[in-house]
Amino acid sequence: MLLSSLLYRTGRTATIEPLVLGYPPILNPHPQSSILHPRFSRMALVLYRKYRPKSFEELVGQEHVVGTLRNALRLGRIGHAYLFVGPRGTGKTTVARLLAKSVNCERGAADGDACNACIQCQAFLASNHPDLVEVDAASNRGVDEIRQLREGARVTPLQAQRKVYVIDEAHMLTQPAVNALLKILEEPPQHVIFVLATTDVEKLPVTILSRCQRFDFRLLTIPEITGRLQSLAAAEHAAIDADAIDLLAQAADGSVRDGESLLEQVLAFLGERATRDEVTRLLGIPDPLVVREIADALFSGDAARALEGVASVMERGGDATVLATRLASYLRDVLLLNADPNLGEIIERRSGAAHIQGALAHAQEADQRFLLKAVPKFIDAVELTKRSPIPQLPIELAIVEMTASQSEISQAAQA
């Protein structure tokens, strides 16, 4: 057995589990001993692991995926291979684990959800079920690892009815590894289910796509992430201002896991109380209010006020690339609303009510010629901030150039 295929877990009882083949754990004969120092063996789980959904009902968003899978579970029409496609932090691995648990639940709930009470469910909840094998294809991407997986798949399940293989970042597999996977993916043993997850489906060959049932995971909306973060803060007995929660939800960019990680940082550094201002200082996130103020100065042709806004963000420890991205995104939304105000509902789900109100007001007064120049200019600034010796300089240059352009447009309109 390859040493690289072993996964070490420590706790009350240290175990060694094969990452690929899925053999039963080997118990440490000295359970009181630990590989890690006692202080670190009792470290708290991060929020996204501590509060990982235990049922489809608890999952935030992805109703189209959850509804289809629960219906398949009720009808007993489970496929042998699934492909979960979507951005990071949208629930692909979580849904794969929930599917594995529901398929193997001894009671088989009528609504397609696992009971969380039987022996099988308890093993899944404890993350030590021998018939759930998770493979990180980013680090186990070669043909040898897939051959080991293929051999292990032929072995009957050790405890449950089905053995479930979850291959994360499947697009990272090498071409020989993909070729080794194809045959068993097309005709797997009756007791095996494959779930492939990827953030870049374009890199997967069509031979893989044609053998799987595909489910596309979407980015979550601001209200969905806000609700999730509020529930986690309440569970941790933390008093986080509603404005601060909104700011974290916007910074998550549709990824619930990113939002939970940001909340974790806030709780770790600020304790059980946090305000919007404290969150912006801690995380270096540009305050959306400041972003809108900079944009307002651009539309007014007031370079001094816009540059003061940039300076205030940088003084608070802000990231110039993030600020440039936020400005480009805001100007893009203004351009879209200028072209079609009916797009407001779509933008609001993504960015929140306060964002859409400001963008609509600017869209009504903005000149489309100015917007068509400004959006590409700030998109260029995003890349330039990564290479500039003075990170905010590309933003400042774009502001000076665009306020001058705005003044020319205003003078031409008055003539």
LOLUMGU-94372 format. One record per residue (C-alpha): residue in three letters; x, y, z. Coordinates in Angstrom, 1 decimal. Each point is the difference from the previous one (the first is absolute). Layout:
N
node rest=ALA | u=X | v=Y | w=Z
...
% end
This chain:
415
node rest=MET | u=0.0 | v=0.0 | w=0.0
node rest=LEU | u=1.4 | v=3.4 | w=-0.9
node rest=LEU | u=0.8 | v=2.2 | w=2.9
node rest=SER | u=-1.4 | v=3.0 | w=-1.9
node rest=SER | u=-3.4 | v=-1.7 | w=-0.1
node rest=LEU | u=-0.3 | v=0.1 | w=3.8
node rest=LEU | u=-2.0 | v=2.6 | w=1.8
node rest=TYR | u=0.9 | v=0.6 | w=3.7
node rest=ARG | u=-2.8 | v=1.0 | w=2.4
node rest=THR | u=0.5 | v=0.7 | w=3.6
node rest=GLY | u=-2.4 | v=0.4 | w=2.9
node rest=ARG | u=-0.9 | v=-2.2 | w=2.9
node rest=THR | u=1.1 | v=-3.0 | w=-2.1
node rest=ALA | u=2.6 | v=0.5 | w=-2.7
node rest=THR | u=-0.8 | v=-1.8 | w=-3.3
node rest=ILE | u=1.6 | v=-0.5 | w=-3.3
node rest=GLU | u=-2.3 | v=-0.2 | w=-3.0
node rest=PRO | u=0.8 | v=-0.6 | w=-3.6
node rest=LEU | u=-1.0 | v=2.9 | w=-2.1
node rest=VAL | u=-0.8 | v=-1.9 | w=-3.1
node rest=LEU | u=-0.8 | v=-3.6 | w=0.7
node rest=GLY | u=-2.5 | v=0.5 | w=2.8
node rest=TYR | u=1.2 | v=-2.8 | w=2.3
node rest=PRO | u=-1.2 | v=0.0 | w=3.6
node rest=PRO | u=1.9 | v=2.2 | w=2.5
node rest=ILE | u=2.9 | v=-1.4 | w=1.9
node rest=LEU | u=-0.4 | v=0.9 | w=3.7
node rest=ASN | u=2.9 | v=1.2 | w=2.0
node rest=PRO | u=0.7 | v=-2.5 | w=2.8
node rest=HIS | u=0.9 | v=2.9 | w=2.2
node rest=PRO | u=-3.1 | v=2.3 | w=-0.2
node rest=GLN | u=1.3 | v=2.4 | w=2.7
node rest=SER | u=3.0 | v=0.9 | w=-2.1
node rest=SER | u=-0.3 | v=2.6 | w=-2.7
node rest=ILE | u=2.2 | v=1.0 | w=-2.9
node rest=LEU | u=-0.8 | v=3.6 | w=0.7
node rest=HIS | u=0.6 | v=2.1 | w=3.1
node rest=PRO | u=-3.1 | v=-0.2 | w=2.3
node rest=ARG | u=-0.6 | v=3.7 | w=-0.5
node rest=PHE | u=-0.4 | v=-0.4 | w=-3.8
node rest=SER | u=-1.8 | v=-3.3 | w=0.1
node rest=ARG | u=-3.0 | v=1.8 | w=1.6
node rest=MET | u=0.0 | v=3.0 | w=-2.4
node rest=ALA | u=-3.5 | v=1.1 | w=-0.9
node rest=LEU | u=-1.4 | v=-0.7 | w=-3.5
node rest=VAL | u=-0.4 | v=2.9 | w=-2.3
node rest=LEU | u=-3.5 | v=1.2 | w=-0.6
node rest=TYR | u=-0.6 | v=-1.5 | w=-3.4
node rest=ARG | u=0.9 | v=-3.4 | w=1.4
node rest=LYS | u=-1.7 | v=0.4 | w=3.4
node rest=TYR | u=-3.3 | v=1.0 | w=-1.5
node rest=ARG | u=0.1 | v=-2.0 | w=-3.3
node rest=PRO | u=-3.6 | v=-0.8 | w=-0.9
node rest=LYS | u=-1.1 | v=-3.4 | w=1.3
node rest=SER | u=-3.0 | v=-0.3 | w=-2.3
node rest=PHE | u=-1.2 | v=1.3 | w=-3.4
node rest=GLU | u=-2.5 | v=2.1 | w=2.0
node rest=GLU | u=2.8 | v=2.0 | w=1.6
node rest=LEU | u=1.8 | v=0.7 | w=-3.2
node rest=VAL | u=0.0 | v=3.7 | w=-1.1
node rest=GLY | u=-1.0 | v=0.5 | w=-3.7
node rest=GLN | u=0.4 | v=-2.5 | w=-2.8
node rest=GLU | u=-3.7 | v=-0.9 | w=0.1
node rest=HIS | u=0.1 | v=-1.3 | w=-3.5
node rest=VAL | u=2.7 | v=-2.5 | w=0.8
node rest=VAL | u=-1.4 | v=-1.0 | w=3.4
node rest=GLY | u=-3.5 | v=-0.5 | w=-1.4
node rest=THR | u=1.1 | v=-2.3 | w=-2.8
node rest=LEU | u=2.2 | v=-2.1 | w=2.3
node rest=ARG | u=-2.6 | v=-0.4 | w=2.7
node rest=ASN | u=-2.6 | v=-1.0 | w=-2.6
node rest=ALA | u=2.5 | v=-2.6 | w=-1.4
node rest=LEU | u=0.5 | v=-1.3 | w=3.5
node rest=ARG | u=-3.7 | v=-0.4 | w=0.6
node rest=LEU | u=-0.5 | v=-1.8 | w=-3.2
node rest=GLY | u=3.1 | v=-2.2 | w=0.3
node rest=ARG | u=1.4 | v=1.4 | w=-3.3
node rest=ILE | u=3.6 | v=0.7 | w=1.1
node rest=GLY | u=2.5 | v=0.3 | w=-2.8
node rest=HIS | u=3.5 | v=-1.6 | w=0.1
node rest=ALA | u=1.9 | v=3.2 | w=-0.8
node rest=TYR | u=-0.7 | v=3.7 | w=0.6
node rest=LEU | u=1.9 | v=3.1 | w=-1.0
node rest=PHE | u=-0.3 | v=3.1 | w=2.3
node rest=VAL | u=1.0 | v=3.2 | w=-1.8
node rest=GLY | u=0.3 | v=3.4 | w=1.5
node rest=PRO | u=2.1 | v=2.7 | w=1.7
node rest=ARG | u=1.9 | v=-0.7 | w=3.2
node rest=GLY | u=-1.9 | v=0.0 | w=3.3
node rest=THR | u=-3.5 | v=-0.6 | w=-1.5
node rest=GLY | u=-0.6 | v=-3.4 | w=1.7
node rest=LYS | u=1.2 | v=-2.6 | w=-2.5
node rest=THR | u=1.9 | v=-2.1 | w=2.5
node rest=THR | u=-2.7 | v=0.5 | w=2.7
node rest=VAL | u=-2.7 | v=-1.3 | w=-2.4
node rest=ALA | u=2.2 | v=-2.9 | w=-1.0
node rest=ARG | u=0.3 | v=-1.0 | w=3.7
node rest=LEU | u=-3.7 | v=0.4 | w=0.6
node rest=LEU | u=-0.7 | v=-2.2 | w=-3.0
node rest=ALA | u=2.3 | v=-2.7 | w=1.2
node rest=LYS | u=-1.6 | v=0.1 | w=3.4
node rest=SER | u=-3.6 | v=-0.1 | w=-1.3
node rest=VAL | u=0.8 | v=-2.9 | w=-2.4
node rest=ASN | u=1.3 | v=-2.1 | w=2.9
node rest=CYS | u=-2.5 | v=1.1 | w=2.7
node rest=GLU | u=-1.5 | v=-3.2 | w=1.6
node rest=ARG | u=-3.4 | v=1.6 | w=0.5
node rest=GLY | u=-0.2 | v=1.7 | w=-3.4
node rest=ALA | u=-2.2 | v=3.0 | w=0.8
node rest=ALA | u=-3.0 | v=0.6 | w=-2.2
node rest=ASP | u=1.0 | v=3.6 | w=-0.9
node rest=GLY | u=3.4 | v=-1.1 | w=-1.3
node rest=ASP | u=1.9 | v=1.2 | w=3.0
node rest=ALA | u=2.1 | v=-2.2 | w=2.3
node rest=CYS | u=-1.2 | v=-0.7 | w=3.6
node rest=ASN | u=3.3 | v=1.1 | w=1.6
node rest=ALA | u=-0.7 | v=-2.6 | w=2.7
node rest=CYS | u=0.9 | v=-3.4 | w=-1.3
node rest=ILE | u=3.5 | v=-1.5 | w=0.2
node rest=GLN | u=0.8 | v=0.9 | w=-3.6
node rest=CYS | u=-1.1 | v=3.6 | w=0.4
node rest=GLN | u=2.0 | v=0.4 | w=3.2
node rest=ALA | u=3.1 | v=-1.2 | w=-1.7
node rest=PHE | u=-0.5 | v=2.5 | w=-2.8
node rest=LEU | u=-0.6 | v=2.8 | w=2.5
node rest=ALA | u=3.2 | v=-1.0 | w=1.8
node rest=SER | u=1.9 | v=0.2 | w=-3.4
node rest=ASN | u=1.4 | v=-3.5 | w=0.5
node rest=HIS | u=-2.2 | v=-2.2 | w=-2.1
node rest=PRO | u=2.2 | v=-2.5 | w=-1.8
node rest=ASP | u=-2.2 | v=-0.1 | w=-3.2
node rest=LEU | u=0.3 | v=3.8 | w=-0.7
node rest=VAL | u=3.3 | v=0.5 | w=-1.8
node rest=GLU | u=1.0 | v=3.6 | w=-0.8
node rest=VAL | u=2.8 | v=0.6 | w=-2.5
node rest=ASP | u=1.6 | v=3.4 | w=-0.6
node rest=ALA | u=0.9 | v=-0.2 | w=-3.7
node rest=ALA | u=2.2 | v=3.1 | w=0.3
node rest=SER | u=2.5 | v=-2.0 | w=2.0
node rest=ASN | u=-0.9 | v=-3.6 | w=-1.0
node rest=ARG | u=-0.3 | v=0.7 | w=-3.8
node rest=GLY | u=2.2 | v=-2.8 | w=-1.5
node rest=VAL | u=-0.9 | v=-3.2 | w=-1.6
node rest=ASP | u=1.4 | v=-2.1 | w=2.9
node rest=GLU | u=-2.4 | v=1.6 | w=2.5
node rest=ILE | u=-3.0 | v=-0.7 | w=-2.4
node rest=ARG | u=1.1 | v=-3.6 | w=-0.5
node rest=GLN | u=0.0 | v=-0.4 | w=3.8
node rest=LEU | u=-3.5 | v=1.6 | w=0.1
node rest=ARG | u=-1.2 | v=-2.4 | w=-2.7
node rest=GLU | u=1.3 | v=-3.0 | w=1.9
node rest=GLY | u=-1.6 | v=1.2 | w=3.2
node rest=ALA | u=-3.3 | v=0.6 | w=-1.7
node rest=ARG | u=-0.2 | v=-3.7 | w=-0.9
node rest=VAL | u=0.0 | v=-0.9 | w=3.7
node rest=THR | u=-3.4 | v=-0.3 | w=1.6
node rest=PRO | u=-1.0 | v=2.7 | w=2.6
node rest=LEU | u=1.2 | v=-0.7 | w=3.5
node rest=GLN | u=-2.9 | v=1.3 | w=1.9
node rest=ALA | u=-2.7 | v=1.6 | w=-2.2
node rest=GLN | u=-1.9 | v=-1.1 | w=-3.1
node rest=ARG | u=1.8 | v=2.5 | w=-2.4
node rest=LYS | u=3.6 | v=1.2 | w=-0.2
node rest=VAL | u=0.1 | v=3.6 | w=-1.0
node rest=TYR | u=3.1 | v=1.6 | w=-1.6
node rest=VAL | u=0.2 | v=3.8 | w=0.0
node rest=ILE | u=2.7 | v=1.3 | w=-2.4
node rest=ASP | u=0.5 | v=3.7 | w=0.7
node rest=GLU | u=1.6 | v=2.3 | w=-2.6
node rest=ALA | u=-0.5 | v=-2.7 | w=-2.6
node rest=HIS | u=1.3 | v=2.3 | w=-2.8
node rest=MET | u=3.5 | v=-0.3 | w=1.5
node rest=LEU | u=0.3 | v=-3.7 | w=-1.0
node rest=THR | u=2.7 | v=-0.8 | w=-2.6
node rest=GLN | u=-1.1 | v=-1.4 | w=-3.3
node rest=PRO | u=1.3 | v=-3.5 | w=0.8
node rest=ALA | u=-1.9 | v=0.2 | w=3.3
node rest=VAL | u=-3.2 | v=1.0 | w=-1.8
node rest=ASN | u=0.5 | v=-3.0 | w=-2.4
node rest=ALA | u=0.4 | v=-2.3 | w=2.9
node rest=LEU | u=-3.2 | v=1.3 | w=1.6
node rest=LEU | u=-2.2 | v=-0.2 | w=-3.1
node rest=LYS | u=-0.8 | v=-3.7 | w=-0.1
node rest=ILE | u=-1.0 | v=-0.3 | w=3.7
node rest=LEU | u=-1.9 | v=3.3 | w=-0.2
node rest=GLU | u=-2.1 | v=-1.4 | w=-2.9
node rest=GLU | u=-0.6 | v=-3.4 | w=1.5
node rest=PRO | u=0.7 | v=0.1 | w=3.7
node rest=PRO | u=-0.9 | v=-2.8 | w=2.4
node rest=GLN | u=-3.6 | v=0.1 | w=1.3
node rest=HIS | u=1.2 | v=1.0 | w=3.5
node rest=VAL | u=2.0 | v=3.1 | w=-1.2
node rest=ILE | u=-1.1 | v=3.7 | w=-0.6
node rest=PHE | u=2.4 | v=2.5 | w=-1.4
node rest=VAL | u=-0.4 | v=3.8 | w=0.7
node rest=LEU | u=2.4 | v=2.2 | w=-1.9
node rest=ALA | u=0.2 | v=3.7 | w=1.0
node rest=THR | u=1.7 | v=2.7 | w=-2.0
node rest=THR | u=0.3 | v=3.8 | w=-0.2
node rest=ASP | u=1.2 | v=-0.1 | w=-3.6
node rest=VAL | u=-2.1 | v=-2.3 | w=-2.0
node rest=GLU | u=1.5 | v=1.2 | w=-3.3
node rest=LYS | u=3.1 | v=-2.0 | w=0.8
node rest=LEU | u=-1.8 | v=-3.3 | w=0.3
node rest=PRO | u=-0.2 | v=-2.1 | w=-3.2
node rest=VAL | u=-3.3 | v=-0.7 | w=-1.5
node rest=THR | u=0.5 | v=-3.7 | w=0.7
node rest=ILE | u=-0.3 | v=0.7 | w=3.7
node rest=LEU | u=-3.0 | v=2.4 | w=-0.5
node rest=SER | u=-2.0 | v=-2.5 | w=-2.0
node rest=ARG | u=0.3 | v=-2.6 | w=2.8
node rest=CYS | u=-1.3 | v=2.1 | w=2.8
node rest=GLN | u=-3.2 | v=1.7 | w=1.1
node rest=ARG | u=0.9 | v=3.7 | w=0.1
node rest=PHE | u=-1.2 | v=2.5 | w=2.6
node rest=ASP | u=1.0 | v=3.7 | w=-0.1
node rest=PHE | u=0.4 | v=1.8 | w=3.3
node rest=ARG | u=-0.6 | v=3.7 | w=0.0
node rest=LEU | u=1.5 | v=2.9 | w=2.0
node rest=LEU | u=-2.2 | v=0.8 | w=3.0
node rest=THR | u=-1.9 | v=3.3 | w=0.3
node rest=ILE | u=0.8 | v=2.7 | w=2.6
node rest=PRO | u=-3.2 | v=-0.9 | w=2.1
node rest=GLU | u=0.9 | v=-3.7 | w=0.0
node rest=ILE | u=3.5 | v=0.6 | w=1.3
node rest=THR | u=-1.1 | v=2.7 | w=2.4
node rest=GLY | u=-2.6 | v=-2.4 | w=1.6
node rest=ARG | u=2.7 | v=-2.7 | w=0.3
node rest=LEU | u=2.5 | v=2.3 | w=1.6
node rest=GLN | u=-2.6 | v=1.3 | w=2.4
node rest=SER | u=-1.0 | v=-3.5 | w=1.1
node rest=LEU | u=3.7 | v=-0.9 | w=0.6
node rest=ALA | u=0.6 | v=3.1 | w=2.0
node rest=ALA | u=-3.0 | v=-0.8 | w=2.1
node rest=ALA | u=1.2 | v=-3.5 | w=0.6
node rest=GLU | u=3.4 | v=1.4 | w=1.1
node rest=HIS | u=-1.8 | v=2.4 | w=2.3
node rest=ALA | u=1.6 | v=3.0 | w=-1.8
node rest=ALA | u=-1.5 | v=3.4 | w=-0.4
node rest=ILE | u=1.0 | v=1.0 | w=-3.5
node rest=ASP | u=-1.6 | v=3.2 | w=-1.4
node rest=ALA | u=-2.4 | v=-0.6 | w=-2.9
node rest=ASP | u=2.0 | v=2.5 | w=-2.1
node rest=ALA | u=3.2 | v=-2.1 | w=0.7
node rest=ILE | u=-1.8 | v=-3.2 | w=-1.0
node rest=ASP | u=-1.1 | v=1.7 | w=-3.3
node rest=LEU | u=3.6 | v=1.0 | w=-0.6
node rest=LEU | u=1.2 | v=-3.5 | w=0.5
node rest=ALA | u=-2.7 | v=-1.4 | w=-2.3
node rest=GLN | u=1.0 | v=2.4 | w=-2.8
node rest=ALA | u=3.7 | v=-0.8 | w=0.5
node rest=ALA | u=-0.8 | v=-3.7 | w=-0.4
node rest=ASP | u=-0.8 | v=0.5 | w=-3.7
node rest=GLY | u=-2.7 | v=-2.7 | w=0.0
node rest=SER | u=2.1 | v=-2.6 | w=1.8
node rest=VAL | u=-1.5 | v=-1.1 | w=3.3
node rest=ARG | u=3.2 | v=-1.6 | w=1.2
node rest=ASP | u=1.9 | v=3.2 | w=-0.6
node rest=GLY | u=-2.6 | v=1.9 | w=2.0
node rest=GLU | u=0.4 | v=-2.5 | w=2.8
node rest=SER | u=3.8 | v=0.3 | w=-0.1
node rest=LEU | u=-0.3 | v=3.8 | w=0.2
node rest=LEU | u=-2.4 | v=-0.3 | w=3.0
node rest=GLU | u=2.6 | v=-2.4 | w=1.6
node rest=GLN | u=2.6 | v=2.7 | w=-0.3
node rest=VAL | u=-2.3 | v=2.6 | w=1.6
node rest=LEU | u=-0.8 | v=-2.2 | w=2.9
node rest=ALA | u=3.6 | v=-1.0 | w=0.6
node rest=PHE | u=1.4 | v=3.6 | w=0.0
node rest=LEU | u=-3.0 | v=2.1 | w=1.2
node rest=GLY | u=-1.7 | v=-2.4 | w=2.3
node rest=GLU | u=-3.7 | v=-0.2 | w=0.5
node rest=ARG | u=-0.8 | v=3.6 | w=-1.0
node rest=ALA | u=0.9 | v=1.7 | w=-3.3
node rest=THR | u=-1.1 | v=3.1 | w=-1.9
node rest=ARG | u=0.2 | v=0.8 | w=-3.7
node rest=ASP | u=2.9 | v=2.4 | w=0.5
node rest=GLU | u=2.0 | v=-2.6 | w=1.9
node rest=VAL | u=-0.6 | v=-2.7 | w=-2.7
node rest=THR | u=1.2 | v=2.3 | w=-2.8
node rest=ARG | u=3.2 | v=0.8 | w=2.0
node rest=LEU | u=0.6 | v=-3.6 | w=0.9
node rest=LEU | u=-0.5 | v=-1.6 | w=-3.4
node rest=GLY | u=1.1 | v=2.9 | w=-2.2
node rest=ILE | u=-3.3 | v=-0.1 | w=-1.9
node rest=PRO | u=-0.9 | v=3.2 | w=-1.7
node rest=ASP | u=-3.3 | v=1.3 | w=1.5
node rest=PRO | u=-2.7 | v=0.0 | w=-2.7
node rest=LEU | u=-1.0 | v=3.5 | w=1.1
node rest=VAL | u=3.5 | v=1.2 | w=-0.8
node rest=VAL | u=0.0 | v=-1.7 | w=-3.4
node rest=ARG | u=-3.3 | v=1.7 | w=-0.8
node rest=GLU | u=1.4 | v=3.4 | w=1.2
node rest=ILE | u=3.0 | v=-0.4 | w=-2.3
node rest=ALA | u=-2.3 | v=-0.9 | w=-2.9
node rest=ASP | u=-2.2 | v=3.0 | w=0.8
node rest=ALA | u=3.1 | v=2.3 | w=-0.1
node rest=LEU | u=0.9 | v=-1.5 | w=-3.4
node rest=PHE | u=-3.4 | v=0.8 | w=-1.4
node rest=SER | u=0.3 | v=3.5 | w=1.4
node rest=GLY | u=3.5 | v=0.5 | w=-1.5
node rest=ASP | u=1.4 | v=0.6 | w=3.5
node rest=ALA | u=3.4 | v=-1.6 | w=-0.1
node rest=ALA | u=1.1 | v=1.3 | w=3.4
node rest=ARG | u=-3.0 | v=-1.6 | w=1.8
node rest=ALA | u=0.5 | v=-3.3 | w=-1.8
node rest=LEU | u=3.7 | v=-0.1 | w=0.8
node rest=GLU | u=-0.8 | v=0.7 | w=3.7
node rest=GLY | u=-2.2 | v=-3.0 | w=0.0
node rest=VAL | u=2.8 | v=-2.2 | w=-1.4
node rest=ALA | u=2.4 | v=1.4 | w=2.6
node rest=SER | u=-2.5 | v=-0.8 | w=2.9
node rest=VAL | u=-0.3 | v=-3.6 | w=-1.2
node rest=MET | u=3.7 | v=-0.5 | w=-0.2
node rest=GLU | u=0.6 | v=1.7 | w=3.4
node rest=ARG | u=-2.3 | v=-2.7 | w=1.5
node rest=GLY | u=2.1 | v=-2.7 | w=-1.4
node rest=GLY | u=-2.1 | v=-0.6 | w=-3.1
node rest=ASP | u=1.2 | v=-2.0 | w=-2.9
node rest=ALA | u=0.4 | v=2.0 | w=-3.2
node rest=THR | u=-0.9 | v=-2.9 | w=-2.3
node rest=VAL | u=-3.2 | v=-0.7 | w=2.0
node rest=LEU | u=-0.9 | v=3.7 | w=-0.2
node rest=ALA | u=0.6 | v=0.1 | w=-3.7
node rest=THR | u=-2.2 | v=-3.1 | w=-0.4
node rest=ARG | u=-2.8 | v=1.5 | w=2.1
node rest=LEU | u=0.1 | v=3.2 | w=-2.1
node rest=ALA | u=0.0 | v=-1.8 | w=-3.3
node rest=SER | u=-2.9 | v=-2.2 | w=1.3
node rest=TYR | u=-2.0 | v=3.0 | w=1.2
node rest=LEU | u=0.5 | v=1.9 | w=-3.3
node rest=ARG | u=-1.0 | v=-3.1 | w=-1.9
node rest=ASP | u=-3.3 | v=-0.2 | w=1.9
node rest=VAL | u=-0.6 | v=3.7 | w=-0.7
node rest=LEU | u=0.6 | v=-0.6 | w=-3.7
node rest=LEU | u=-2.4 | v=-3.0 | w=0.0
node rest=LEU | u=-2.7 | v=2.0 | w=1.7
node rest=ASN | u=0.6 | v=3.0 | w=-2.3
node rest=ALA | u=-0.7 | v=-2.4 | w=-2.9
node rest=ASP | u=-2.9 | v=-1.8 | w=1.6
node rest=PRO | u=-1.5 | v=1.0 | w=3.4
node rest=ASN | u=-1.9 | v=-3.4 | w=0.1
node rest=LEU | u=3.3 | v=-1.7 | w=0.8
node rest=GLY | u=-0.2 | v=1.4 | w=3.5
node rest=GLU | u=-1.6 | v=-3.0 | w=1.5
node rest=ILE | u=2.8 | v=-2.3 | w=-1.2
node rest=ILE | u=2.7 | v=2.4 | w=1.3
node rest=GLU | u=-1.8 | v=0.4 | w=3.4
node rest=ARG | u=0.1 | v=-3.8 | w=0.6
node rest=ARG | u=3.7 | v=0.0 | w=-0.6
node rest=SER | u=0.9 | v=3.3 | w=1.8
node rest=GLY | u=-2.7 | v=1.0 | w=2.4
node rest=ALA | u=-2.6 | v=2.8 | w=0.3
node rest=ALA | u=2.3 | v=2.8 | w=1.0
node rest=HIS | u=2.3 | v=-0.7 | w=-3.0
node rest=ILE | u=-2.9 | v=0.1 | w=-2.5
node rest=GLN | u=-1.4 | v=3.2 | w=1.3
node rest=GLY | u=3.3 | v=1.8 | w=-0.5
node rest=ALA | u=0.6 | v=-1.6 | w=-3.3
node rest=LEU | u=-3.4 | v=1.0 | w=-1.3
node rest=ALA | u=0.4 | v=3.6 | w=1.1
node rest=HIS | u=3.4 | v=0.2 | w=-1.9
node rest=ALA | u=-1.4 | v=-1.8 | w=-3.0
node rest=GLN | u=-2.7 | v=2.6 | w=-0.5
node rest=GLU | u=2.5 | v=2.9 | w=-0.1
node rest=ALA | u=3.0 | v=-1.7 | w=-1.6
node rest=ASP | u=1.0 | v=0.5 | w=-3.6
node rest=GLN | u=0.3 | v=-3.3 | w=-1.8
node rest=ARG | u=3.1 | v=1.2 | w=-1.9
node rest=PHE | u=1.7 | v=0.6 | w=3.3
node rest=LEU | u=-0.9 | v=-3.5 | w=1.3
node rest=LEU | u=1.3 | v=-1.7 | w=-3.1
node rest=LYS | u=3.4 | v=1.6 | w=0.6
node rest=ALA | u=0.0 | v=-0.4 | w=3.8
node rest=VAL | u=-0.7 | v=-3.7 | w=0.3
node rest=PRO | u=2.9 | v=-1.2 | w=-2.2
node rest=LYS | u=2.3 | v=2.6 | w=1.7
node rest=PHE | u=-0.7 | v=-1.4 | w=3.4
node rest=ILE | u=0.2 | v=-3.6 | w=-1.2
node rest=ASP | u=3.5 | v=0.8 | w=-1.3
node rest=ALA | u=0.8 | v=1.6 | w=3.4
node rest=VAL | u=-0.8 | v=-3.4 | w=1.7
node rest=GLU | u=2.9 | v=-1.7 | w=-1.7
node rest=LEU | u=2.3 | v=3.0 | w=0.2
node rest=THR | u=-0.4 | v=0.2 | w=3.8
node rest=LYS | u=1.6 | v=-3.5 | w=0.2
node rest=ARG | u=3.2 | v=1.2 | w=-1.7
node rest=SER | u=0.3 | v=3.6 | w=1.1
node rest=PRO | u=2.6 | v=1.0 | w=2.6
node rest=ILE | u=-2.6 | v=2.3 | w=1.4
node rest=PRO | u=-3.1 | v=-2.2 | w=0.0
node rest=GLN | u=-2.7 | v=2.8 | w=0.0
node rest=LEU | u=1.8 | v=2.0 | w=-2.8
node rest=PRO | u=-1.9 | v=-1.6 | w=-2.9
node rest=ILE | u=-3.3 | v=0.8 | w=1.8
node rest=GLU | u=1.0 | v=3.6 | w=0.5
node rest=LEU | u=1.1 | v=0.3 | w=-3.7
node rest=ALA | u=-3.3 | v=-1.4 | w=-1.1
node rest=ILE | u=-1.9 | v=2.4 | w=2.2
node rest=VAL | u=1.9 | v=3.1 | w=-1.3
node rest=GLU | u=-0.5 | v=-1.1 | w=-3.6
node rest=MET | u=-3.7 | v=-0.8 | w=0.4
node rest=THR | u=-0.9 | v=3.2 | w=2.0
node rest=ALA | u=1.7 | v=2.0 | w=-2.8
node rest=SER | u=-2.1 | v=-1.9 | w=-2.5
node rest=GLN | u=-3.1 | v=0.6 | w=2.0
node rest=SER | u=0.7 | v=3.7 | w=0.0
node rest=GLU | u=0.4 | v=0.0 | w=-3.8
node rest=ILE | u=-3.3 | v=-1.8 | w=-0.4
node rest=SER | u=-1.8 | v=2.4 | w=2.3
node rest=GLN | u=1.5 | v=3.1 | w=-1.9
node rest=ALA | u=-1.0 | v=-1.5 | w=-3.3
node rest=ALA | u=-3.6 | v=-0.6 | w=1.2
node rest=GLN | u=-0.3 | v=3.6 | w=1.2
node rest=ALA | u=1.4 | v=1.5 | w=-3.3
% end
